[in-house]
Amino acid sequence: MERETIGKVVSIKKQLWLKVNTKSFRKGALDGAAFPSIIKVTYKVNNQEYAKRKWISTRSNVPFIDSDAKVIYNENKPSKAKIILM
């Protein structure tokens, strides 16, 4: 059975090793380059804290640190969860 809770965004890291070119013609190495991000969300279930990471593409808006995220977790195993950004 699935349950919901609210988590907090703890950290945001850019994946600098994965460059996405947004222009077809570039003048320099980083001209038109975009880098995806990985966010880390912490949430509490039954007074135990869990952490989950989510990959954010270059086209999506990256949330701020300490912003809320909806977490849908499995009641039997709370470490299995999905993060939905608000």
Buried (B, 14 or more C-beta within 10 A) or exposed (E): EEEEBEBBBEEBEEBEEEBEEEEEEEEEEEEBBBBBBBBBBBBBBEEEEBEBEBEBEBEEEBBEEEBEBBBEBBEEEBEEBEBEBE
